[in-house]
Amino acid sequence: MNNIKTLKGIIAYPITPFDAEEKVDLGLFKKLTDRLVTSGSHAIAPLGSTGVLPYLNDAEKEAVIEATIEVVAGRVPVVAGVSNLTTDRTIYHARFAEAAGAAAVMIIPMSYWKLTDDEIFMHYRKVAEAISIPIMAYNNPATGGIDMSPALLKRLLEIPNVTMIKESTGDVQRMHYLRRVLGEEVAFFNGSNPLALAAFSAGAVGWCTAAPNLIPDQNLALYNAMLANDLATARQAFDLQSELLTFITANGLPRTIAAGLQIQGIESGFLRSPLAPLGPGDLEKLRNLLQ
């Protein structure tokens, strides 16, 4: 599965559920992840924002990666989030993910200090040199606090196994620019839910999203319509889900996905502090959107 040209379509994020004592509930995690595969997702990406990566310790991250590989069982590729503040720990987690059987790793530059472009470039290069599987460079200033410019993203692609870009700024002009500057060869992925239709129109090969936890059929309908060049059907599919996509992004992915699953009668566990469940008003809004 190292030929990552196979990675496209709907790349689904599982939540990391906790028990009442706020310990990771691996049994429930496996059930929820299996649902994502059986409902048609094209790849599974544990340990992103939805999987509350920064809230887990090293042993928990490793257990989640192993549980993902085990339950997915080769049915689709696994893209493991391995981001960390230091290059050393990012390398550690990337090597662990590769040894466990991940098809690729996803890395967002995490920082307390604002990193320079050179620091970010060296960070990716050192990780890339330590593993042989592909890297998806993930740009999300809203969570990482760093906005990687298109020029920097282009530079990162000079590193041999940085082969994918995940763009989550919510700026569709940037997607058009990336396609123009990077050419057809580079796989770029949309990470901004409200931009799903626009991003596919701009040439995104995939959509990294937590939405398949709640509305897998609608997500796939949009992707399949775009694949068939049927823009009218794609627009229709997008209009059906756009309000919900905006809501889950705006209200925090872990808590909205957990609440949405519960509304649908699916056990989703607890959150880890300081995250708290959706309030009654938002819960009602979500219930209406899901209907």
C-alpha positions in Angstrom: 0.0 0.0 0.0 3.1 2.3 -0.1 2.0 3.6 -3.5 -0.1 6.3 -2.1 -1.6 7.3 -5.4 -4.2 4.8 -4.2 -5.2 7.4 -1.5 -8.2 9.4 -2.6 -11.9 9.9 -1.9 -13.4 10.2 1.6 -10.8 9.9 4.3 -12.7 9.5 7.6 -11.6 10.6 11.1 -12.7 8.4 14.0 -13.3 10.0 17.4 -11.2 8.8 20.3 -13.9 7.8 22.9 -13.2 7.8 26.6 -14.9 5.9 29.4 -16.5 7.6 32.5 -13.0 7.7 34.1 -11.7 9.5 31.0 -9.6 6.5 30.0 -9.4 5.7 26.2 -12.1 3.2 25.4 -10.4 1.0 22.8 -13.3 -1.5 22.4 -15.7 1.3 21.5 -13.0 3.0 19.3 -12.8 -0.2 17.3 -16.5 -0.4 16.9 -16.8 3.2 15.7 -13.8 2.8 13.4 -15.2 -0.4 11.8 -18.5 1.5 11.1 -16.4 4.1 9.1 -14.9 1.3 6.9 -18.2 -0.6 6.4 -20.1 2.5 5.5 -17.7 3.1 2.6 -14.9 5.4 3.7 -11.9 5.1 1.4 -9.3 5.5 4.2 -9.2 6.0 7.9 -7.2 8.7 9.6 -6.9 8.2 13.4 -5.3 10.8 15.7 -6.3 14.1 14.0 -8.2 16.9 15.6 -11.3 14.8 15.8 -9.3 12.1 17.6 -8.0 14.7 20.1 -4.3 13.8 19.4 -2.8 16.5 21.7 -4.9 15.2 24.7 -3.4 11.7 24.5 -0.2 10.4 26.1 2.3 8.3 24.1 1.0 4.9 25.2 -2.5 5.9 24.3 -1.5 7.2 20.8 0.3 3.9 20.2 -2.7 1.9 21.4 -5.1 3.9 19.1 -2.8 3.3 16.1 -2.6 -0.4 16.8 -6.3 -0.7 17.3 -6.9 1.1 14.0 -4.6 -1.2 12.0 -6.1 -4.2 13.7 -9.8 -3.3 13.0 -9.3 -1.9 9.5 -7.4 -5.1 8.7 -6.1 -4.0 5.3 -9.5 -3.1 3.9 -8.5 0.5 3.3 -5.3 2.5 3.9 -4.7 4.0 7.4 -3.2 7.5 7.6 -1.9 8.0 11.2 -1.6 11.4 12.8 1.8 11.6 14.4 2.2 15.3 15.0 4.2 16.5 18.1 5.8 19.7 19.3 9.3 18.3 18.9 10.9 16.7 15.8 12.3 13.9 17.9 8.9 12.8 19.2 7.3 13.2 15.8 10.0 10.9 14.4 9.3 8.4 17.2 5.5 8.3 16.5 6.0 8.2 12.7 8.3 5.2 13.0 5.8 3.5 15.3 3.0 4.1 12.8 5.1 2.7 10.0 6.1 -0.4 11.9 2.5 -0.9 13.0 1.4 -1.0 9.3 0.1 2.6 8.5 0.1 3.4 4.8 1.0 7.0 5.4 1.4 9.6 8.2 -0.1 13.0 8.6 1.9 15.8 10.2 0.8 19.3 11.2 3.5 21.6 12.6 2.6 22.1 16.2 4.3 24.9 18.0 4.4 27.0 21.1 6.7 29.5 19.4 6.0 30.7 15.9 8.2 28.6 13.7 10.1 30.0 10.7 9.7 28.4 7.2 13.2 27.0 7.5 12.4 25.4 10.9 9.2 23.8 9.5 11.0 22.6 6.4 13.8 20.9 8.5 11.1 19.4 10.8 9.4 17.6 7.8 12.7 16.7 6.2 14.1 15.0 9.4 10.9 13.0 9.8 10.8 12.1 6.1 14.4 10.8 6.3 13.5 8.6 9.3 10.6 6.7 7.6 9.9 5.2 4.2 6.1 5.7 4.0 4.6 8.9 2.5 3.8 12.0 4.5 0.7 14.2 4.2 1.6 17.8 5.2 -1.3 19.2 7.0 -2.0 22.9 7.1 -4.6 24.1 9.6 -3.8 27.4 11.3 -7.0 27.2 13.3 -5.7 24.3 15.4 -1.9 24.4 14.8 -1.5 28.1 15.0 0.8 28.1 12.0 -0.3 28.9 8.4 2.0 27.3 5.9 2.1 29.5 2.8 1.6 27.9 -0.6 5.3 28.7 -1.3 6.3 26.7 1.8 4.0 23.8 0.9 5.5 23.8 -2.6 9.0 23.6 -1.0 7.9 20.8 1.3 7.0 18.7 -1.8 10.7 18.8 -2.7 11.2 16.3 0.1 10.9 12.9 -1.6 8.2 11.2 0.5 6.1 14.4 1.3 3.6 13.5 -1.5 0.3 14.9 -0.2 -1.0 18.3 1.1 -4.0 18.6 3.3 -5.3 22.2 3.1 -7.7 23.3 5.9 -7.5 27.1 5.8 -11.0 27.3 4.3 -9.6 29.5 1.5 -10.7 28.2 -1.9 -8.5 30.6 -3.8 -5.5 28.9 -2.2 -6.8 25.5 -3.5 -6.9 26.9 -7.1 -3.5 28.3 -6.6 -2.1 25.0 -5.3 -3.5 23.1 -8.3 -2.0 25.7 -10.6 1.4 25.8 -9.0 1.8 22.2 -8.0 0.3 20.7 -11.1 -1.8 17.6 -11.5 0.8 15.3 -10.1 0.4 16.4 -6.5 -2.4 14.9 -4.4 -4.0 17.7 -2.4 -6.8 17.0 0.0 -9.5 19.3 1.4 -9.7 19.5 5.2 -12.4 22.2 5.4 -15.9 20.8 5.6 -17.8 23.8 4.4 -15.6 23.9 1.3 -16.2 20.3 0.2 -17.9 21.1 -3.1 -15.6 24.0 -4.0 -12.4 22.0 -3.1 -13.4 19.1 -5.4 -14.1 21.6 -8.1 -10.6 23.1 -7.6 -9.0 19.6 -8.1 -8.8 18.1 -4.6 -8.4 14.3 -4.9 -9.9 13.7 -1.5 -11.8 15.1 1.5 -10.5 14.5 5.0 -13.5 14.7 7.3 -15.2 13.5 10.5 -18.6 13.8 8.8 -18.8 10.1 7.8 -19.3 9.3 11.4 -22.8 10.8 11.0 -23.7 11.1 7.2 -21.5 8.7 5.2 -24.0 8.2 2.4 -24.2 12.0 1.8 -20.5 12.4 1.8 -20.0 9.6 -0.7 -22.8 10.9 -2.9 -21.0 14.2 -3.2 -17.7 12.5 -4.0 -19.2 10.1 -6.5 -21.1 12.9 -8.3 -17.9 14.9 -8.6 -16.1 11.8 -9.9 -18.8 11.4 -12.5 -18.5 15.1 -13.5 -22.1 15.5 -12.6 -22.1 19.0 -11.0 -25.8 19.3 -10.7 -26.1 16.2 -8.5 -22.9 17.1 -6.6 -24.4 20.6 -5.8 -27.6 18.9 -4.7 -25.7 16.5 -2.4 -23.7 19.3 -1.0 -26.7 21.5 -0.3 -28.2 18.7 1.7 -25.3 18.5 4.1 -23.7 21.9 4.0 -25.5 23.3 7.2 -24.5 20.2 9.2 -20.9 20.4 7.9 -20.6 24.0 9.0 -22.2 23.2 12.4 -19.8 20.4 13.3 -16.8 22.4 12.3 -17.9 25.5 14.2 -18.9 23.7 17.4 -15.8 21.5 17.8 -15.4 18.2 16.1 -15.0 15.8 19.0 -18.0 17.1 20.9 -20.3 17.4 17.9 -19.5 14.0 16.5 -19.9 12.4 19.9 -23.3 14.1 20.3 -24.4 13.3 16.8 -23.7 9.6 17.3 -25.7 9.6 20.5 -28.6 11.3 18.7 -28.5 8.5 16.2 -28.6 5.9 19.0 -24.9 5.0 18.7 -22.7 4.8 21.8 -19.9 7.3 21.6 -18.4 7.4 25.1 -17.2 10.4 27.0 -14.9 13.3 26.3 -11.6 14.0 28.1 -11.4 17.3 30.1 -11.3 20.1 29.5 -13.7 19.2 26.6 -17.3 19.2 27.6 -20.4 17.9 25.9 -22.6 20.1 23.7 -25.1 22.3 25.6 -28.9 21.6 25.3 -29.4 24.4 22.8 -26.7 23.2 20.4 -27.8 19.6 20.9 -31.3 20.5 19.8 -29.9 22.3 16.7 -27.8 19.2 15.8 -30.8 17.0 16.3 -32.8 19.1 13.8 -29.9 19.2 11.3 -29.5 15.4 11.4 -33.3 15.0 10.7 
